Amino acid sequence: MRSQPRSGKRRHVLRWVAVAAVVVVAGGTLVAYLKYRAVYDSITRVTVPSTALGHRPPVYSTDSENILVYGDDTRSGLTPHQQFILHAGHDQTNNTDTIMLVHISPGHHGVTAVSIPRDTMVPQYECDSGPGYTGQQANPAGAVQINSLLQIGGPTCLWKTVEQMSGVHIDHFIGIGLLGFVKVVNDLGGVNVCVPFTVKDQLSGLNLKAGEQHITGIQALAFWRTREDVGDGSDLQRIQRDQFMSAQVVKGVLHSGLLSNPIRLLRIVSDAAASMTTDDGMTVTDLVQIAQSFRNLAGQNVQFITMPNGPWIGNGNRVQPMQPQAGEVFSAIARDKTVPKVLTNPAASATGGAQVLTTSPGNVKVEVLNGSGLTRVARQAAAGLTSRGFNVTGTGDAPNFAYRKSVIEYSSAADMPAVNTLMKQLTNVTSLQVSSLTPGTVDLILGSDFTGLAPQAPHATATQATGSPRASAGASPSASASASGVAGLAQSNGGITAAAACTADGSAFSGPLSH
């Protein structure tokens, strides 16, 4: 899925890692505490009147905490040299390309970070104007891309919209800028990332050899921002790669003893504070609670998922919350309770963990093309799909034989059920919208790694936590559904935990741009 040109991507976990780190200093000497106060006072704080947030969702779980975390894209404060070395450009728009809802469970036994894609279309709520903000009028029939809200109405507008869209009562927000991210990664000693092939992206400045690499701040920022020239070029894949990077950061912090080293923590927080923005209601106590959420945590208790989503009805290059799955995830966050498990789907890796709609194989008109140069591969795949009930309209060769991964090309969002149904028959496949294709027919281009169709999964009945059947939103079940609480959201929604191996991220690099 393509999206509009990037203006600077941002960072997930590092923002709340940095904020959590600062308060641990308070456990040290009085001098350290006074220094901590000075650092805390250097953080930019924004007044958020309760009236500006409208009619707010109720607080269902008083012992948990929900924090809106976003990346501030502004180049304000960066020197021309810093803009050059960070490959940040001169764009002065303040889009918010990383947005997360971070949930800290009661007792600080778990942390869940839900990524909200930058291309999500959300209702147009009323947002006040102010210094540097145009504001917007409420429009019940209107929709706006979520990453533009910071520019429109500041953090308050973003807070209000996420809260209204999700039904989750948000306690605070934290934002951090480009330079703060780079400095924090350097202070942490860098981070490990894995790439399955050499990546050299002129747009972001990323230049990495294949394999596991240890990178520092500037390359970490480039990794975070890389999107257009890797995989399928989608923001959903970028989020998936960034979640793996965040997992490695958390793993390193938990294993390094960093949280018990006041001197290192103070240096990290000092560097982050100058680029950090919070609401003025976030007190010292709130920061202490965030820090406590990291103590005694294991990697498997920190999880990352993407909001279940599907193509927006107005433009297939944008997304919208996929219901009822998104509602179930947000309900689990709001109430910190058990919810039905979302049925798994092989297509989830290509959609950032989203549960997607499917259709009957007989409704899928597919032309099978050889993009690998291997003989008879298209005919063999076509025969297998025909035996499984698919309407194969023909076979042939792709425009070239340079495809390493298989790709499903489609015309518009209306073809997504067919795409998702076909995805279930293959492994390690991605999708790409090509508007010039004939609507109602999809092209399957087989890459050189194609060895055959995926085994057919047995059908199962979707079941709620109570054991009673429920509707599956048109998706063909591929695994038994079972009850899953907040702690199991990553497992049931195509996410990962901080215990994930760096090398498990291969699917986030698959696509026609990775060859």
N, C-alpha and C positions, 0 to 999 in steps of 0.2 A: 504494500500500500504506500503510495507516494504522499508526501505532504509538502507544505510550502517551505521555501528555503529557510534554513536554520539561521538564527541570530545569536546562537550561543547556548549550549546545553548545560545542564547543571547537575548537581550532585545530590544523591539521596542521603545515605546514612551519615556521611561526614558532618553534615550540619548538626544533627542531634548528638553525634559522638562528641563534637567539640563543645557543645553547650553542656552536655553531661559532665565532661571532663572538668570544667571550671570549678564546680562546686566541691569536688573531692579535695581541693586545696584547703577548704575550710576545716578539714580534719587534721591539718598540720599545725604549724606554729601561728602565733598571733600576727607576726609579720606577714606570713603567707596569707592569712585571712584578710589583712588590710590591703595587701596587694590584689587579692581576689576582688575586694570591693572596688578598687580603682578600675580593674578590668571590666567588672560588671557595669560600672558607670559609663564605660566607653561604648557600650552597645547602644545602637540607635533604637529608641522605643517609640511606638506609635500609639496614640490614644484611639481606642475603638469604642465609641459610645454604644451601649446596648441597643439603643433605638435604631442605630444604623444597620443592625443585623436582622431586623424584622422579627417576625414571629418565629422563635427558635424552637428546635426539636427539644423534647423533654430529656432530662438526665435519667437514664435507665440504670446505670451502674455507677454508684457514687465512689467506688473504690478503684476505678480504673481512670485512665487519663488519655485524652485524644488531642494530638498536636498536629496542626497543619504545617508541613515543611515545604518550602519552595526555594527555587534558585532564582536569584535576582540577576537579570541579564544586563542591567545597566552598565555602560562603560564609563559612567561618571566617576571621576577620581583616578582613572587610569591615564598614565602618561602615554604619549605616542609610542615610546619605546616598549612599554608594557603591552600596549595593544598589538604591537608587531610580534613580539616574542610569544604572546599567547594566541596568535592567529585570531584575535577577537574582532578585527575589523573596526569600522567607525560608525556602525549602525547605532543610533541613539534610542531606538525603540526599546522598551523595557518589557519584552515578552517573557513569559514564565514557562520554560520548556521542561522543567522538572517540578512535579507537584506530587506530594505524597501525604497520605493520612497515616500518621504513626500512632498506634494503639499500644498502651502499656497496660497489661492485664493486672487485676487486683493482686496484691502481694508481690508485685514486680517479678512474677515468675515467667513472664514471656513478653516479647515485643513483636508486633506485627506491623509491617510497613506496606501499605497499599498504594501502588503507583497509579496515578490518574493520567492517562495519555494526554499529551499536549494538544492533540487533534480532536479531543472530545468536544462535541457540541452540547451546550447547556442552555437552559432557559435564560431569557434576558430579564434579570431582576433589576429593580431600581438601585442605582448606586450613586452616591453623592459626588459632586464635582469638588475640586479643591486645588491647591497649588500643584500644578503639573498634571492634574487629572481632568479629563473632559466630563466624566460622569456618564450615566445613561439612564433613560427612562424605561420603566417597566413595560414590557410588550409580551402579553401572554402567548401571542402567535409567533414571537421572534425567537431566534437562537443565536448564540455567539460562541466563538471558539474560546475555550477556557484559557488558553495561554495568552490571550489579549487582555484579560481582566485587570492585571496589575497596572497596565498602562492606562486603562479606562478609569479605574476607581481605586487604585492602590490595594494594599493588603486587606482592607476591610471588605472591598468588593469581592475579592477572591474568597475570603473567609465565608462571607454570606452565601455565595453561590455554592461552594462545596458543601456547606452545612445544609442548605435547602435541598440540593440534589441528592445527598446521601441519607439525610435523616439522622445523621450523627451529630450530637452536641459536641462542638469543638471547644477545648479549654484555652488553648493558646496557639500562636503561630510563631515560626522561626524562619527567617530567610537569610541567605548568605550569598555573597557576590563571587565573581570570578577569581580575583586575587586571593581572597580568603581561602578558597578551595585549594589553590596551588600551595599556599604556605602551610596549610594543615597537613596535606599529604607529605610534604617534605619533613615536617616536624614528626610525623608518624614513622618516618624512615622509609617511605615508599610503600608500594603495594604490588602484589603479584597478579599478573593477568596472563591469559592463555589465548593464543591465536593459532588457528589451524594452518595458516599460510602467511606469507609475507604481506604486510599491509603498509601501503604508502599512500596516504590521503593528503592531497595538497590543500583541501579546504580546511581541515582541522589541524594539519601539521603532524598527524600520527605517522610514525615511521618505525615499524616493529618487524623483527624477523619471526618466522614461524616457531611455535613452541611456547613454553612458559618463560615469561620475562618479568624481571623486577624493574619497575619504573618509578620515577619520582614525579613531582608536582606538575610540570609543564606537559609531559607525555601523558600523565593521568588525565589532565584536562582534555587533551586531544582525544584520548580514548573515549572519554565520556561524551564528547561532542560528535564523534564520527558516526555518520548515518548514510548520506547519499550514495557513497561509493563502495558500500559493503553489503553483502547479503542481498536482500530484496529492496534495500533503500528505505525501509519503513521505520517510523518512530517506535513501533511496537518491538521490533528486533533490537533497536538501540536500548530500549528499556530493559530488555532481557539481558543484554550484555552488561549494562550498568548494574543490574541486580547481582550478577556474578561478581563484579568488581567490588560492590558493597559488601558482599559476603566475605570476600578475602580481607577487606579492611577490618570488619568486625572480628573475624577469626584471629587476625594479627593482634588486635587490641586485647582480646580476651586471653591470648596465650602469652603475651609479652609482659604482663604484670604492670602495664602502663597505668591502670586505674589506682595503683597504690604508690605511684611515684609523683609526689606533688610538684617537684621541680619541672619535670617533663610536661606535666599537665598544664602548669602555669604558662609555659612557653607556647603550647598549642593554643590555649584559650586566648592568650594575648594576641596572637596572630589572627585568630578567627574573629575576635570581638570587633575590630575596626570595620569588618565587612558584614557584620551581623545586624539584623533587624528583628525585634520582637514586639509584641504588644506590651503596653505599659502595665498590664495586669499580671505579667509573669514576675513573680516574686522570688526571693532567695529560697523560700521553702519549695516552690515549684521546681526550681533548678535542682535542689537537693533530691527531690523525688525522682527526677529524670536520671540523675547519677546513680541512685540506688537501684534503678532498673537494670543496670549493667553488672552489679555486684552479684557474684555467685551464679551468673548465667552461663549456660553451655550453648555452643553454636546452634544446636538443634532447637533451641528455644527462641531464636531470633529468625523470623521468617519474612520473606519478600514475595508479594503477589502483585499481579496487575488487575485492575478493575475489570471484571468480565465485560466484554464489549463486542460490538459488531458494527458493520458499516452503517453510517448515517443515511437515512432515507433520502436526504437532499443532495448528497455527494458521497460517492463511494470512497473518496480519498480522506474522508473524515469518519469519526466513529461516534457511537453513542452507547450509553450503558445497555448491556444485554440483560433483559429481564426474562424470568425472575431471578437469574443467577446473581446479578449485581445487587439487587435488593436483599438477597439472602446473606451475601458477604457483609454488606453494610449493617444489616440487622444484627449479625454476630458481633460486629465491632461495637455497635451502640449498646447492646445488651450484655455483651460478654457471655454468650450462652451457646448452647448446642444448636446447630442448624443442619438441615439435610445436606448430604454430600453432593457436590456437583459432579455429574457423570463425566468421566474422562473421555478424551477424544484425541486421536493422533494429530488432529489439526491444531491442537492447542499450542504447540511449540511455535507455530507460524503466526499465531494471533495473540502472542503475549499472555497465554494462559486463558483466553476467553473461551467460554462454552458457546458453540456456534450452531446455527440451524442447518439441517440437512434435508434431503428429499429422497424419494425412491430412486434406485439406480436406473430404472426404466425411463425416468424423466431427464437423465443426464445424457445429452448429445455431446460426444467427445471424439475429436480427431487425434490420433496418436502419432506423434512425430519423433523421428530419431535425431537426437541432438548430440549423440556420442560417437557416431561413425561405426559402431559395432553392427555387424550384419544380423539381419532378421530380428533385432530387438523390438522394433515397433510392432511387427506382426505377432510376436509371442505375447507381448503385453496386451495387444488388441484382442487376441483370442482369449486370454485370461479374463479380461474385463467383460467380454461378451458372455462368457460362461457364468459370470456373476450378475448378469441381467442388465448391464450397461448398453446404451444405444451407441455403438461405435460407428461413426459416419465414414471413416476411412483411415488410411495410414499413409505415411510419406516421410520425407526428410525435412528437418528444420533448416532455416537459412544457413546455418553453419554447424559444425560438429565440435564446438568448443564448450559445450555445457558439461560441467562437472557434476552439478546437482540437477535433479529433475524439477521442472517448473510447470505449474498450471496457469495458463493465461486465460483471462476472461474479459468480457466487454464492460460490464457495469455491476453495480451492487445487486441488481436483480438476479445475477447469476451466482451469487455467493452460496446458496444452498447446494447447487450442483458442484461447485468447487469443493465445499466441505465434505460432501458425500464421496467425491473422488479421492480426496486426501486420505480418507480412511482406508483406502486400498493400497497405499504406498507408505514407505518410511523415508524420512529425511527429504521431504518435498516442501516447496514453498509456492506462493501464488503471486501473480503479477497482473495488474490491470492494464489492458491494452485496448483503448477505446475504439480502435479501428476494426476489431474483431466483430463478427456477426453476433448480435445479441441472441442468447439462447443456446449457443454452442461454445464449448470450451476446448482449448488445445492443451494436450498433455505432451510436453517436450521431455524426452527421457535423457538424463545425463549419464556420464560414463560410470557413475557409481551404482547405477540401477542393475540389480541382480534378479529381480522378480517382484511380484506383487506381495504385499504383506499378508500374513496368515489371517484368515477370517476369524474375527472374535465372536464367541458365543453371545447370543442376545440375553439380556437380563432385564428385570423389571425394576424401574425406579421406585425407591421406597423412602418414606420419610423416617425421621427419628422414631416415630411411633410405630413404624412397621407397616403403615397403610400405603397403598400405591398412590403415586402422584403423577401429574403430567410432566413430560420431559421436554417441553417447549419445542417439540418437533424433532428433537435429536434422537438418533438411533442409539440406544444404550449399548455400550461396549464393555461395561464392567458393572459389577454389583454395587449399588449405592448403599451407603451405610451412614450412620450418624457421625457427625464430625463437629467438634467445637472450634473455638477460635484457634486453639493450639494446632488444629489440623487443617487450617485454611490453605496453607501452602501445598499440602499433599492433595487436597481435593480441588484445587483451582490452578494446577499447572505451575505452581511457584516453587521456590527453593528455600532452604534454610542456610544459615551462615556456616553450616557444616559441609556444604556442597563443595565438591572438588573443583578446582579451577579448570581442569581439563574436560569437565562435563558440559561445557558451553558451546560445543560444536554447532548445534542447530541454530544458534543465534548468528552464525556467519554464513549460513547456506542461502543460496539464491543466484540469480543470473549475473549479479555484479561481482561475484566471488570466483572468478576464473580468469 
